[in-house]
Amino acid sequence: MSNGLSNVSLADEHYLLKQVATGDAEAYTRLFHHYGPHVHAVALMYVKDASLAREIVQEVFLKIWLRKEEMETVLRFDDYLFILTRNHIYDSFKKKLVRLKAQDLLLQQQPAASNDTDQRLLRHEYEKLLDTAISQLPPARKKVYQERAQGYSNEEISQRLNISIHTVKKQWQLAAHFVRAFVKAQMLPAVMVMVHFFLK
């Protein structure tokens, strides 16, 4: 992956980085407005999705703010920024792969149906039950579940929601257990009703 962020440095970059390290929001905003479009262009070149590229920009600069104390020691900000951008691009590919695998697993675990119509009905029923289960989770637990469903790691969720990794793990464990139990309990009766309907 080539560094598309070289030769775009600000003249007073080192001064701005020192200011960011002290928590100066104005200096941080200047860096964001200058480098943000370049990060977006690099991300878009690889992910081919404008919305996803914007997410990568937000995540990259969120990480910069979370690590602001380190900025004073950064010698080449364009290189530092490129590495962050590259890592988030790779992460986006991994998350997409996780989602695809999850979808495949979901289809494999659904009860076998005799034809495409049956499969669509069962899938629709499963998705309705899943949405119902998620809607019944407490707000904080629901947010962790939704973040994990989007492919974010425990560390990323911890940073995004500003909670400890231990809390993320606990909330995910409780949420996943509830959702599985709810769907399992509700899915069998729904399938039996559907089978009865088709055998009438």
N, CA and C atoms as an extended XYZ file, in Angstrom:
600
Properties=species:S:1:pos:R:3:atomname:S:1:resname:S:1:resid:I:1 pbc="F F F"
N         0.857       -1.188        0.000 N   MET     1
C         0.000        0.000        0.000 CA  MET     1
C         0.892        1.237        0.000 C   MET     1
N         0.750        2.081       -1.011 N   SER     2
C         1.603        3.263       -1.110 CA  SER     2
C         1.120        4.354       -0.173 C   SER     2
N         2.062        5.208        0.264 N   ASN     3
C         1.726        6.284        1.188 CA  ASN     3
C         1.185        7.477        0.417 C   ASN     3
N        -0.133        7.603        0.390 N   GLY     4
C        -0.759        8.715       -0.312 CA  GLY     4
C        -0.828        9.970        0.526 C   GLY     4
N        -0.146        9.968        1.699 N   LEU     5
C        -0.201       11.118        2.597 CA  LEU     5
C         1.116       11.874        2.655 C   LEU     5
N         2.076       11.444        1.841 N   SER     6
C         3.357       12.146        1.837 CA  SER     6
C         3.218       13.478        1.103 C   SER     6
N         4.081       14.411        1.443 N   ASN     7
C         4.124       15.728        0.797 CA  ASN     7
C         2.859       16.557        1.018 C   ASN     7
N         2.175       16.340        2.132 N   VAL     8
C         0.997       17.167        2.429 CA  VAL     8
C         1.123       17.798        3.817 C   VAL     8
N         2.350       17.866        4.328 N   SER     9
C         2.568       18.352        5.686 CA  SER     9
C         2.254       19.840        5.807 C   SER     9
N         1.819       20.236        7.006 N   LEU    10
C         1.602       21.641        7.323 CA  LEU    10
C         2.922       22.287        7.730 C   LEU    10
N         3.055       23.571        7.449 N   ALA    11
C         4.299       24.269        7.783 CA  ALA    11
C         4.533       24.291        9.292 C   ALA    11
N         3.468       24.475       10.078 N   ASP    12
C         3.599       24.548       11.540 CA  ASP    12
C         3.127       23.256       12.202 C   ASP    12
N         3.338       22.147       11.521 N   GLU    13
C         2.825       20.856       11.978 CA  GLU    13
C         3.331       20.478       13.368 C   GLU    13
N         4.639       20.602       13.611 N   HIS    14
C         5.200       20.198       14.902 CA  HIS    14
C         4.628       21.037       16.044 C   HIS    14
N         4.424       22.308       15.778 N   TYR    15
C         3.819       23.172       16.799 CA  TYR    15
C         2.393       22.707       17.096 C   TYR    15
N         1.636       22.397       16.042 N   LEU    16
C         0.259       21.944       16.222 CA  LEU    16
C         0.207       20.626       16.997 C   LEU    16
N         1.146       19.727       16.695 N   LEU    17
C         1.175       18.442       17.395 CA  LEU    17
C         1.448       18.635       18.891 C   LEU    17
N         2.343       19.568       19.204 N   LYS    18
C         2.615       19.858       20.615 CA  LYS    18
C         1.371       20.424       21.294 C   LYS    18
N         0.635       21.257       20.566 N   GLN    19
C        -0.586       21.824       21.124 CA  GLN    19
C        -1.656       20.747       21.317 C   GLN    19
N        -1.753       19.845       20.355 N   VAL    20
C        -2.713       18.741       20.471 CA  VAL    20
C        -2.386       17.898       21.703 C   VAL    20
N        -1.092       17.683       21.945 N   ALA    21
C        -0.662       16.878       23.092 CA  ALA    21
C        -1.129       17.476       24.418 C   ALA    21
N        -1.361       18.789       24.431 N   THR    22
C        -1.841       19.451       25.653 CA  THR    22
C        -3.365       19.477       25.718 C   THR    22
N        -4.023       18.948       24.662 N   GLY    23
C        -5.482       18.931       24.647 CA  GLY    23
C        -6.098       20.111       23.929 C   GLY    23
N        -5.306       20.793       23.098 N   ASP    24
C        -5.790       21.967       22.363 CA  ASP    24
C        -6.717       21.520       21.228 C   ASP    24
N        -8.017       21.758       21.399 N   ALA    25
C        -9.007       21.316       20.418 CA  ALA    25
C        -8.883       22.078       19.100 C   ALA    25
N        -8.485       23.345       19.170 N   GLU    26
C        -8.359       24.145       17.950 CA  GLU    26
C        -7.234       23.609       17.065 C   GLU    26
N        -6.112       23.240       17.681 N   ALA    27
C        -4.996       22.671       16.919 CA  ALA    27
C        -5.402       21.332       16.308 C   ALA    27
N        -6.127       20.546       17.082 N   TYR    28
C        -6.616       19.251       16.591 CA  TYR    28
C        -7.545       19.447       15.388 C   TYR    28
N        -8.403       20.454       15.473 N   THR    29
C        -9.339       20.738       14.380 CA  THR    29
C        -8.593       21.134       13.116 C   THR    29
N        -7.515       21.911       13.271 N   ARG    30
C        -6.713       22.294       12.100 CA  ARG    30
C        -6.102       21.070       11.432 C   ARG    30
N        -5.579       20.152       12.246 N   LEU    31
C        -5.012       18.919       11.687 CA  LEU    31
C        -6.092       18.116       10.961 C   LEU    31
N        -7.262       18.038       11.584 N   PHE    32
C        -8.358       17.270       10.991 CA  PHE    32
C        -8.769       17.855        9.640 C   PHE    32
N        -8.959       19.165        9.590 N   HIS    33
C        -9.410       19.790        8.341 CA  HIS    33
C        -8.344       19.703        7.244 C   HIS    33
N        -7.081       19.708        7.642 N   HIS    34
C        -6.019       19.624        6.637 CA  HIS    34
C        -5.830       18.193        6.137 C   HIS    34
N        -5.751       17.245        7.081 N   TYR    35
C        -5.424       15.874        6.702 CA  TYR    35
C        -6.646       15.009        6.403 C   TYR    35
N        -7.811       15.388        6.952 N   GLY    36
C        -9.005       14.572        6.770 CA  GLY    36
C        -9.299       14.212        5.317 C   GLY    36
N        -9.313       15.195        4.404 N   PRO    37
C        -9.590       14.872        2.996 CA  PRO    37
C        -8.564       13.917        2.385 C   PRO    37
N        -7.306       14.034        2.808 N   HIS    38
C        -6.269       13.139        2.280 CA  HIS    38
C        -6.475       11.711        2.784 C   HIS    38
N        -6.822       11.583        4.073 N   VAL    39
C        -7.103       10.259        4.628 CA  VAL    39
C        -8.304        9.643        3.911 C   VAL    39
N        -9.324       10.468        3.679 N   HIS    40
C       -10.529        9.981        2.984 CA  HIS    40
C       -10.179        9.493        1.583 C   HIS    40
N        -9.340       10.227        0.883 N   ALA    41
C        -8.973        9.848       -0.485 CA  ALA    41
C        -8.222        8.520       -0.506 C   ALA    41
N        -7.297        8.342        0.444 N   VAL    42
C        -6.543        7.089        0.514 CA  VAL    42
C        -7.475        5.929        0.858 C   VAL    42
N        -8.341        6.135        1.849 N   ALA    43
C        -9.272        5.076        2.257 CA  ALA    43
C       -10.208        4.706        1.109 C   ALA    43
N       -10.732        5.718        0.429 N   LEU    44
C       -11.673        5.472       -0.665 CA  LEU    44
C       -11.016        4.692       -1.799 C   LEU    44
N        -9.746        4.947       -2.023 N   MET    45
C        -9.019        4.265       -3.094 CA  MET    45
C        -9.001        2.752       -2.867 C   MET    45
N        -9.016        2.342       -1.585 N   TYR    46
C        -8.917        0.915       -1.276 CA  TYR    46
C       -10.264        0.271       -0.952 C   TYR    46
N       -11.116        0.961       -0.202 N   VAL    47
C       -12.375        0.323        0.213 CA  VAL    47
C       -13.493        0.517       -0.804 C   VAL    47
N       -13.335        1.498       -1.716 N   LYS    48
C       -14.312        1.729       -2.792 CA  LYS    48
C       -15.716        2.018       -2.261 C   LYS    48
N       -15.798        2.639       -1.096 N   ASP    49
C       -17.099        2.930       -0.484 CA  ASP    49
C       -16.966        4.250        0.269 C   ASP    49
N       -17.674        5.289       -0.200 N   ALA    50
C       -17.525        6.624        0.380 CA  ALA    50
C       -17.935        6.662        1.847 C   ALA    50
N       -19.019        5.969        2.183 N   SER    51
C       -19.490        5.951        3.571 CA  SER    51
C       -18.473        5.275        4.482 C   SER    51
N       -17.938        4.146        4.031 N   LEU    52
C       -16.934        3.428        4.820 CA  LEU    52
C       -15.655        4.251        4.932 C   LEU    52
N       -15.298        4.954        3.865 N   ALA    53
C       -14.106        5.805        3.897 CA  ALA    53
C       -14.270        6.915        4.934 C   ALA    53
N       -15.476        7.491        5.023 N   ARG    54
C       -15.731        8.529        6.034 CA  ARG    54
C       -15.618        7.953        7.446 C   ARG    54
N       -16.101        6.723        7.622 N   GLU    55
C       -15.979        6.072        8.932 CA  GLU    55
C       -14.512        5.891        9.310 C   GLU    55
N       -13.705        5.516        8.328 N   ILE    56
C       -12.277        5.316        8.587 CA  ILE    56
C       -11.633        6.634        9.007 C   ILE    56
N       -12.000        7.730        8.341 N   VAL    57
C       -11.476        9.048        8.719 CA  VAL    57
C       -11.828        9.352       10.174 C   VAL    57
N       -13.085        9.126       10.539 N   GLN    58
C       -13.530        9.405       11.907 CA  GLN    58
C       -12.778        8.549       12.920 C   GLN    58
N       -12.600        7.274       12.600 N   GLU    59
C       -11.922        6.367       13.529 CA  GLU    59
C       -10.447        6.722       13.670 C   GLU    59
N        -9.811        7.086       12.558 N   VAL    60
C        -8.397        7.465       12.597 CA  VAL    60
C        -8.196        8.688       13.491 C   VAL    60
N        -9.033        9.704       13.300 N   PHE    61
C        -8.837       10.930       14.074 CA  PHE    61
C        -9.328       10.786       15.510 C   PHE    61
N       -10.266        9.877       15.739 N   LEU    62
C       -10.646        9.578       17.120 CA  LEU    62
C        -9.457        8.962       17.848 C   LEU    62
N        -8.767        8.046       17.178 N   LYS    63
C        -7.606        7.402       17.796 CA  LYS    63
C        -6.502        8.424       18.054 C   LYS    63
N        -6.335        9.372       17.146 N   ILE    64
C        -5.327       10.419       17.349 CA  ILE    64
C        -5.653       11.222       18.607 C   ILE    64
N        -6.931       11.554       18.779 N   TRP    65
C        -7.314       12.328       19.972 CA  TRP    65
C        -7.137       11.499       21.241 C   TRP    65
N        -7.473       10.214       21.174 N   LEU    66
C        -7.310        9.348       22.342 CA  LEU    66
C        -5.837        9.174       22.707 C   LEU    66
N        -4.968        9.320       21.690 N   ARG    67
C        -3.526        9.185       21.924 CA  ARG    67
C        -2.826       10.542       21.872 C   ARG    67
N        -3.553       11.593       22.131 N   LYS    68
C        -3.011       12.939       21.915 CA  LYS    68
C        -1.707       13.202       22.655 C   LYS    68
N        -1.526       12.560       23.831 N   GLU    69
C        -0.293       12.790       24.590 CA  GLU    69
C         0.942       12.329       23.821 C   GLU    69
N         0.763       11.392       22.874 N   GLU    70
C         1.896       10.877       22.101 CA  GLU    70
C         2.318       11.832       20.982 C   GLU    70
N         1.437       12.750       20.611 N   MET    71
C         1.676       13.549       19.411 CA  MET    71
C         2.949       14.395       19.480 C   MET    71
N         3.322       14.783       20.682 N   GLU    72
C         4.511       15.629       20.827 CA  GLU    72
C         5.781       14.902       20.398 C   GLU    72
N         5.755       13.570       20.448 N   THR    73
C         6.950       12.784       20.113 CA  THR    73
C         6.946       12.298       18.662 C   THR    73
N         5.883       12.595       17.920 N   VAL    74
C         5.792       12.144       16.527 CA  VAL    74
C         6.672       13.027       15.645 C   VAL    74
N         7.603       12.400       14.935 N   LEU    75
C         8.527       13.166       14.088 CA  LEU    75
C         7.962       13.400       12.687 C   LEU    75
N         7.339       12.379       12.123 N   ARG    76
C         6.745       12.498       10.790 CA  ARG    76
C         5.264       12.168       10.902 C   ARG    76
N         4.428       13.194       11.009 N   PHE    77
C         3.004       12.957       11.220 CA  PHE    77
C         2.358       12.299       10.009 C   PHE    77
N         2.851       12.611        8.799 N   ASP    78
C         2.255       11.989        7.614 CA  ASP    78
C         2.470       10.475        7.634 C   ASP    78
N         3.664       10.031        8.071 N   ASP    79
C         3.922        8.595        8.181 CA  ASP    79
C         3.069        7.971        9.283 C   ASP    79
N         2.998        8.672       10.414 N   TYR    80
C         2.192        8.189       11.540 CA  TYR    80
C         0.732        8.044       11.120 C   TYR    80
N         0.232        9.048       10.421 N   LEU    81
C        -1.157        9.053        9.978 CA  LEU    81
C        -1.405        7.961        8.944 C   LEU    81
N        -0.440        7.749        8.074 N   PHE    82
C        -0.591        6.705        7.055 CA  PHE    82
C        -0.692        5.325        7.689 C   PHE    82
N         0.131        5.063        8.709 N   ILE    83
C         0.094        3.761        9.379 CA  ILE    83
C        -1.267        3.543       10.041 C   ILE    83
N        -1.779        4.584       10.712 N   LEU    84
C        -3.108        4.481       11.321 CA  LEU    84
C        -4.171        4.209       10.257 C   LEU    84
N        -4.093        4.940        9.156 N   THR    85
C        -5.073        4.777        8.078 CA  THR    85
C        -4.992        3.378        7.488 C   THR    85
N        -3.779        2.923        7.230 N   ARG    86
C        -3.586        1.573        6.679 CA  ARG    86
C        -4.180        0.518        7.604 C   ARG    86
N        -3.923        0.655        8.908 N   ASN    87
C        -4.435       -0.327        9.866 CA  ASN    87
C        -5.961       -0.344        9.894 C   ASN    87
N        -6.569        0.832        9.811 N   HIS    88
C        -8.032        0.889        9.830 CA  HIS    88
C        -8.625        0.352        8.529 C   HIS    88
N        -7.925        0.537        7.423 N   ILE    89
C        -8.383       -0.050        6.157 CA  ILE    89
C        -8.349       -1.573        6.257 C   ILE    89
N        -7.250       -2.110        6.788 N   TYR    90
C        -7.157       -3.559        6.976 CA  TYR    90
C        -8.260       -4.052        7.915 C   TYR    90
N        -8.501       -3.286        8.993 N   ASP    91
C        -9.556       -3.668        9.940 CA  ASP    91
C       -10.919       -3.703        9.257 C   ASP    91
N       -11.153       -2.741        8.356 N   SER    92
C       -12.449       -2.706        7.664 CA  SER    92
C       -12.625       -3.942        6.791 C   SER    92
N       -11.522       -4.406        6.177 N   PHE    93
C       -11.591       -5.632        5.379 CA  PHE    93
C       -11.897       -6.831        6.274 C   PHE    93
N       -11.245       -6.871        7.453 N   LYS    94
C       -11.470       -7.987        8.375 CA  LYS    94
C       -12.907       -7.994        8.882 C   LYS    94
N       -13.442       -6.801        9.193 N   LYS    95
C       -14.820       -6.716        9.684 CA  LYS    95
C       -15.807       -7.186        8.615 C   LYS    95
N       -15.524       -6.804        7.370 N   LYS    96
C       -16.397       -7.235        6.282 CA  LYS    96
C       -16.367       -8.748        6.154 C   LYS    96
N       -15.174       -9.335        6.301 N   LEU    97
C       -15.041      -10.786        6.217 CA  LEU    97
C       -15.791      -11.456        7.362 C   LEU    97
N       -15.702      -10.866        8.569 N   VAL    98
C       -16.420      -11.414        9.726 CA  VAL    98
C       -17.923      -11.393        9.475 C   VAL    98
N       -18.426      -10.270        8.931 N   ARG    99
C       -19.866      -10.170        8.661 CA  ARG    99
C       -20.309      -11.204        7.638 C   ARG    99
N       -19.486      -11.401        6.593 N   LEU   100
C       -19.836      -12.385        5.565 CA  LEU   100
C       -19.856      -13.796        6.147 C   LEU   100
N       -18.867      -14.095        7.007 N   LYS   101
C       -18.823      -15.417        7.635 CA  LYS   101
C       -20.022      -15.611        8.555 C   LYS   101
N       -20.387      -14.545        9.281 N   ALA   102
C       -21.536      -14.627       10.186 CA  ALA   102
C       -22.822      -14.887        9.404 C   ALA   102
N       -22.955      -14.219        8.259 N   GLN   103
C       -24.141      -14.426        7.428 CA  GLN   103
C       -24.191      -15.858        6.903 C   GLN   103
N       -23.031      -16.378        6.485 N   ASP   104
C       -22.981      -17.759        6.000 CA  ASP   104
C       -23.349      -18.734        7.112 C   ASP   104
N       -22.816      -18.472        8.324 N   LEU   105
C       -23.102      -19.349        9.458 CA  LEU   105
C       -24.583      -19.309        9.804 C   LEU   105
N       -25.168      -18.124        9.745 N   LEU   106
C       -26.592      -17.976       10.034 CA  LEU   106
C       -27.421      -18.814        9.068 C   LEU   106
N       -27.079      -18.745        7.790 N   LEU   107
C       -27.821      -19.504        6.790 CA  LEU   107
C       -27.656      -21.007        7.004 C   LEU   107
N       -26.441      -21.416        7.428 N   GLN   108
C       -26.195      -22.838        7.658 CA  GLN   108
C       -26.972      -23.355        8.862 C   GLN   108
N       -27.160      -22.476        9.877 N   GLN   109
C       -27.804      -22.906       11.110 CA  GLN   109
C       -29.326      -22.869       11.032 C   GLN   109
N       -29.863      -22.184       10.049 N   GLN   110
C       -31.307      -22.120        9.936 CA  GLN   110
C       -31.851      -23.488        9.526 C   GLN   110
N       -33.048      -23.851        9.985 N   PRO   111
C       -33.621      -25.152        9.634 CA  PRO   111
C       -33.723      -25.325        8.125 C   PRO   111
N       -33.430      -26.536        7.660 N   ALA   112
C       -33.506      -26.808        6.228 CA  ALA   112
C       -34.944      -26.678        5.757 C   ALA   112
N       -35.147      -26.079        4.609 N   ALA   113
C       -36.489      -25.905        4.056 CA  ALA   113
C       -36.564      -26.603        2.710 C   ALA   113
N       -37.762      -26.916        2.309 N   SER   114
C       -37.927      -27.709        1.091 CA  SER   114
C       -37.753      -26.892       -0.166 C   SER   114
N       -37.882      -25.570       -0.083 N   ASN   115
C       -37.723      -24.747       -1.277 CA  ASN   115
C       -37.334      -23.331       -0.881 C   ASN   115
N       -37.084      -22.481       -1.891 N   ASP   116
C       -36.630      -21.117       -1.638 CA  ASP   116
C       -37.655      -20.303       -0.861 C   ASP   116
N       -38.930      -20.542       -1.118 N   THR   117
C       -39.976      -19.802       -0.407 CA  THR   117
C       -39.918      -20.091        1.083 C   THR   117
N       -39.752      -21.361        1.435 N   ASP   118
C       -39.641      -21.742        2.843 CA  ASP   118
C       -38.432      -21.069        3.488 C   ASP   118
N       -37.307      -21.072        2.772 N   GLN   119
C       -36.085      -20.477        3.313 CA  GLN   119
C       -36.263      -18.987        3.567 C   GLN   119
N       -36.907      -18.303        2.642 N   ARG   120
C       -37.125      -16.866        2.824 CA  ARG   120
C       -38.018      -16.600        4.028 C   ARG   120
N       -39.062      -17.417        4.185 N   LEU   121
C       -39.971      -17.246        5.314 CA  LEU   121
C       -39.257      -17.494        6.640 C   LEU   121
N       -38.448      -18.544        6.686 N   LEU   122
C       -37.714      -18.857        7.906 CA  LEU   122
C       -36.682      -17.778        8.225 C   LEU   122
N       -35.993      -17.310        7.195 N   ARG   123
C       -34.995      -16.264        7.406 CA  ARG   123
C       -35.660      -14.983        7.910 C   ARG   123
N       -36.805      -14.666        7.312 N   HIS   124
C       -37.540      -13.473        7.738 CA  HIS   124
C       -37.982      -13.607        9.195 C   HIS   124
N       -38.459      -14.791        9.556 N   GLU   125
C       -38.902      -15.030       10.930 CA  GLU   125
C       -37.727      -14.922       11.898 C   GLU   125
N       -36.587      -15.483       11.498 N   TYR   126
C       -35.395      -15.432       12.344 CA  TYR   126
C       -34.960      -13.982       12.567 C   TYR   126
N       -34.939      -13.195       11.498 N   GLU   127
C       -34.501      -11.803       11.610 CA  GLU   127
C       -35.452      -10.995       12.493 C   GLU   127
N       -36.753      -11.283       12.398 N   LYS   128
C       -37.727      -10.602       13.256 CA  LYS   128
C       -37.477      -10.935       14.726 C   LYS   128
N       -37.230      -12.215       14.997 N   LEU   129
C       -36.961      -12.632       16.374 CA  LEU   129
C       -35.670      -12.006       16.892 C   LEU   129
N       -34.663      -11.948       16.026 N   LEU   130
C       -33.384      -11.351       16.418 CA  LEU   130
C       -33.570       -9.879       16.764 C   LEU   130
N       -34.303       -9.154       15.927 N   ASP   131
C       -34.564       -7.736       16.190 CA  ASP   131
C       -35.337       -7.553       17.496 C   ASP   131
N       -36.314       -8.438       17.729 N   THR   132
C       -37.109       -8.355       18.960 CA  THR   132
C       -36.232       -8.590       20.180 C   THR   132
N       -35.367       -9.606       20.089 N   ALA   133
C       -34.472       -9.915       21.210 CA  ALA   133
C       -33.542       -8.743       21.505 C   ALA   133
N       -32.960       -8.169       20.463 N   ILE   134
C       -32.026       -7.049       20.640 CA  ILE   134
C       -32.741       -5.842       21.233 C   ILE   134
N       -33.984       -5.613       20.805 N   SER   135
C       -34.738       -4.451       21.300 CA  SER   135
C       -35.038       -4.556       22.792 C   SER   135
N       -35.009       -5.780       23.336 N   GLN   136
C       -35.318       -5.977       24.751 CA  GLN   136
C       -34.085       -5.881       25.651 C   GLN   136
N       -32.916       -5.722       25.047 N   LEU   137
C       -31.698       -5.571       25.843 CA  LEU   137
C       -31.660       -4.189       26.498 C   LEU   137
N       -31.064       -4.075       27.685 N   PRO   138
C       -30.843       -2.751       28.282 CA  PRO   138
C       -30.003       -1.898       27.327 C   PRO   138
N       -30.182       -0.577       27.322 N   PRO   139
C       -29.508        0.296       26.347 CA  PRO   139
C       -27.999        0.081       26.232 C   PRO   139
N       -27.301        0.026       27.358 N   ALA   140
C       -25.839       -0.128       27.311 CA  ALA   140
C       -25.453       -1.476       26.725 C   ALA   140
N       -26.179       -2.514       27.117 N   ARG   141
C       -25.894       -3.864       26.620 CA  ARG   141
C       -26.218       -3.966       25.133 C   ARG   141
N       -27.306       -3.318       24.730 N   LYS   142
C       -27.701       -3.323       23.323 CA  LYS   142
C       -26.623       -2.663       22.463 C   LYS   142
N       -26.064       -1.556       22.956 N   LYS   143
C       -25.040       -0.836       22.192 CA  LYS   143
C       -23.807       -1.709       21.993 C   LYS   143
N       -23.378       -2.410       23.036 N   VAL   144
C       -22.219       -3.301       22.926 CA  VAL   144
C       -22.513       -4.417       21.929 C   VAL   144
N       -23.714       -4.987       22.005 N   TYR   145
C       -24.091       -6.070       21.087 CA  TYR   145
C       -24.056       -5.584       19.639 C   TYR   145
N       -24.611       -4.401       19.398 N   GLN   146
C       -24.652       -3.860       18.038 CA  GLN   146
C       -23.249       -3.556       17.519 C   GLN   146
N       -22.377       -3.058       18.403 N   GLU   147
C       -20.999       -2.778       17.989 CA  GLU   147
C       -20.282       -4.077       17.612 C   GLU   147
N       -20.479       -5.131       18.425 N   ARG   148
C       -19.846       -6.415       18.119 CA  ARG   148
C       -20.405       -6.996       16.824 C   ARG   148
N       -21.709       -6.823       16.607 N   ALA   149
C       -22.342       -7.338       15.392 CA  ALA   149
C       -21.784       -6.660       14.147 C   ALA   149
N       -21.272       -5.427       14.314 N   GLN   150
C       -20.671       -4.707       13.195 CA  GLN   150
C       -19.207       -5.081       12.991 C   GLN   150
N       -18.687       -5.936       13.863 N   GLY   151
C       -17.328       -6.427       13.677 CA  GLY   151
C       -16.258       -5.735       14.492 C   GLY   151
N       -16.638       -4.816       15.391 N   TYR   152
C       -15.641       -4.118       16.192 CA  TYR   152
C       -15.084       -5.038       17.282 C   TYR   152
N       -13.809       -4.881       17.587 N   SER   153
C       -13.172       -5.671       18.635 CA  SER   153
C       -13.532       -5.096       20.004 C   SER   153
N       -13.235       -5.864       21.060 N   ASN   154
C       -13.511       -5.383       22.418 CA  ASN   154
C       -12.766       -4.084       22.705 C   ASN   154
N       -11.514       -4.004       22.251 N   GLU   155
C       -10.716       -2.797       22.488 CA  GLU   155
C       -11.328       -1.593       21.776 C   GLU   155
N       -11.759       -1.800       20.532 N   GLU   156
C       -12.359       -0.698       19.775 CA  GLU   156
C       -13.669       -0.241       20.418 C   GLU   156
N       -14.472       -1.202       20.871 N   ILE   157
C       -15.738       -0.852       21.522 CA  ILE   157
C       -15.470       -0.091       22.811 C   ILE   157
N       -14.450       -0.532       23.539 N   SER   158
C       -14.072        0.149       24.778 CA  SER   158
C       -13.750        1.614       24.514 C   SER   158
N       -13.015        1.872       23.442 N   GLN   159
C       -12.645        3.248       23.097 CA  GLN   159
C       -13.841        4.030       22.570 C   GLN   159
N       -14.638        3.392       21.718 N   ARG   160
C       -15.769        4.083       21.100 CA  ARG   160
C       -16.849        4.445       22.125 C   ARG   160
N       -17.061        3.566       23.120 N   LEU   161
C       -18.119        3.803       24.109 CA  LEU   161
C       -17.579        4.362       25.425 C   LEU   161
N       -16.244        4.478       25.498 N   ASN   162
C       -15.602        5.021       26.704 CA  ASN   162
C       -15.942        4.196       27.949 C   ASN   162
N       -15.822        2.869       27.809 N   ILE   163
C       -16.021        1.964       28.940 CA  ILE   163
C       -14.851        0.989       28.971 C   ILE   163
N       -14.682        0.289       30.089 N   SER   164
C       -13.554       -0.628       30.225 CA  SER   164
C       -13.758       -1.868       29.354 C   SER   164
N       -12.646       -2.509       28.997 N   ILE   165
C       -12.722       -3.734       28.206 CA  ILE   165
C       -13.455       -4.821       28.999 C   ILE   165
N       -13.239       -4.852       30.322 N   HIS   166
C       -13.942       -5.826       31.171 CA  HIS   166
C       -15.455       -5.646       31.053 C   HIS   166
N       -15.900       -4.381       31.067 N   THR   167
C       -17.335       -4.098       30.941 CA  THR   167
C       -17.850       -4.528       29.574 C   THR   167
N       -17.058       -4.275       28.534 N   VAL   168
C       -17.451       -4.691       27.182 CA  VAL   168
C       -17.658       -6.203       27.137 C   VAL   168
N       -16.685       -6.956       27.664 N   LYS   169
C       -16.765       -8.419       27.637 CA  LYS   169
C       -17.985       -8.924       28.404 C   LYS   169
N       -18.219       -8.336       29.582 N   LYS   170
C       -19.341       -8.771       30.416 CA  LYS   170
C       -20.674       -8.469       29.741 C   LYS   170
N       -20.797       -7.243       29.200 N   GLN   171
C       -22.047       -6.857       28.543 CA  GLN   171
C       -22.299       -7.721       27.307 C   GLN   171
N       -21.237       -8.014       26.554 N   TRP   172
C       -21.386       -8.859       25.363 CA  TRP   172
C       -21.811      -10.269       25.756 C   TRP   172
N       -21.199      -10.808       26.798 N   GLN   173
C       -21.528      -12.160       27.251 CA  GLN   173
C       -23.000      -12.255       27.657 C   GLN   173
N       -23.463      -11.278       28.423 N   LEU   174
C       -24.857      -11.278       28.874 CA  LEU   174
C       -25.817      -11.081       27.700 C   LEU   174
N       -25.454      -10.169       26.796 N   ALA   175
C       -26.318       -9.891       25.647 CA  ALA   175
C       -26.424      -11.105       24.732 C   ALA   175
N       -25.280      -11.715       24.416 N   ALA   176
C       -25.272      -12.864       23.507 CA  ALA   176
C       -26.058      -14.031       24.099 C   ALA   176
N       -25.911      -14.246       25.410 N   HIS   177
C       -26.638      -15.335       26.075 CA  HIS   177
C       -28.148      -15.099       25.988 C   HIS   177
N       -28.569      -13.859       26.254 N   PHE   178
C       -30.001      -13.550       26.209 CA  PHE   178
C       -30.558      -13.708       24.797 C   PHE   178
N       -29.841      -13.164       23.810 N   VAL   179
C       -30.327      -13.219       22.423 CA  VAL   179
C       -30.432      -14.662       21.945 C   VAL   179
N       -29.401      -15.470       22.230 N   ARG   180
C       -29.440      -16.877       21.807 CA  ARG   180
C       -30.613      -17.615       22.449 C   ARG   180
N       -30.784      -17.400       23.758 N   ALA   181
C       -31.856      -18.093       24.476 CA  ALA   181
C       -33.229      -17.654       23.966 C   ALA   181
N       -33.379      -16.359       23.722 N   PHE   182
C       -34.666      -15.832       23.252 CA  PHE   182
C       -35.013      -16.399       21.879 C   PHE   182
N       -34.058      -16.323       20.955 N   VAL   183
C       -34.311      -16.795       19.591 CA  VAL   183
C       -34.568      -18.296       19.581 C   VAL   183
N       -33.779      -19.040       20.359 N   LYS   184
C       -33.954      -20.496       20.405 CA  LYS   184
C       -35.338      -20.860       20.934 C   LYS   184
N       -35.769      -20.152       21.991 N   ALA   185
C       -37.066      -20.452       22.600 CA  ALA   185
C       -38.223      -20.115       21.673 C   ALA   185
N       -38.064      -19.042       20.889 N   GLN   186
C       -39.156      -18.583       20.033 CA  GLN   186
C       -39.132      -19.211       18.646 C   GLN   186
N       -37.947      -19.628       18.200 N   MET   187
C       -37.807      -20.100       16.825 CA  MET   187
C       -38.491      -21.441       16.612 C   MET   187
N       -38.359      -22.366       17.571 N   LEU   188
C       -38.936      -23.698       17.391 CA  LEU   188
C       -40.449      -23.654       17.231 C   LEU   188
N       -41.192      -22.938       18.103 N   PRO   189
C       -42.643      -22.849       17.877 CA  PRO   189
C       -42.987      -22.248       16.522 C   PRO   189
N       -42.222      -21.239       16.115 N   ALA   190
C       -42.497      -20.593       14.827 CA  ALA   190
C       -42.299      -21.574       13.677 C   ALA   190
N       -41.236      -22.383       13.767 N   VAL   191
C       -40.970      -23.367       12.718 CA  VAL   191
C       -42.063      -24.427       12.692 C   VAL   191
N       -42.502      -24.867       13.880 N   MET   192
C       -43.540      -25.893       13.944 CA  MET   192
C       -44.849      -25.395       13.339 C   MET   192
N       -45.186      -24.136       13.602 N   VAL   193
C       -46.396      -23.556       13.010 CA  VAL   193
C       -46.276      -23.525       11.496 C   VAL   193
N       -45.092      -23.158       11.011 N   MET   194
C       -44.876      -23.069        9.569 CA  MET   194
C       -44.959      -24.446        8.915 C   MET   194
N       -44.372      -25.453        9.577 N   VAL   195
C       -44.425      -26.814        9.043 CA  VAL   195
C       -45.873      -27.295        8.976 C   VAL   195
N       -46.625      -27.017       10.043 N   HIS   196
C       -48.034      -27.410       10.077 CA  HIS   196
C       -48.804      -26.748        8.931 C   HIS   196
N       -48.488      -25.470        8.687 N   PHE   197
C       -49.171      -24.724        7.632 CA  PHE   197
C       -48.905      -25.351        6.259 C   PHE   197
N       -47.643      -25.700        6.000 N   PHE   198
C       -47.289      -26.226        4.680 CA  PHE   198
C       -47.748      -27.673        4.481 C   PHE   198
N       -48.010      -28.390        5.589 N   LEU   199
C       -48.432      -29.783        5.469 CA  LEU   199
C       -49.948      -29.936        5.473 C   LEU   199
N       -50.655      -28.829        5.641 N   LYS   200
C       -52.122      -28.901        5.669 CA  LYS   200
C       -52.659      -29.358        4.317 C   LYS   200
